[in-house]
Amino acid sequence: MALFRTFWNSPVGPKTTHFWGPVANWGFVIAGLVDTQKPPELLSGNMSAAMCVYSALFMRFAWMVQPRNYLLLACHVSNETVHLYQFSRWAKAQGYLQKKEEVEKQ
């Protein structure tokens, strides 16, 4: 019970935005994972790029804010990973990422 009380009253516990902000942001990660099932032609390169920039900025914020917010950092590292993958799928489908051999043949 004491451990729960400590967590409940901590500066990054469920009484704070340091907790609920990251919890809400996991929705972006889940949405990105669901989109891995979509054909890459249906993905938005602009949105994937925007999500990558957004997550990179908030990774830095989560690291610099006091108290350090590891839950937010983990959320945005996950989001960055998912959306970099989505962006690479989109770029490959658009022909931006060709294999080296294909470029030499042209």
Secondary structure, DSSP 4 states (H G I P E B T S, - for coil): -HHHHHHHTSTTSTTSHHHHHHHHHHHHHHHHHHHTTS-GGGS-HHHHHHHHHHHHHHHHHHHHSSS--HHHHHHHHHHHHHHHHHHHHHHHHHTSS--HHHHHH-
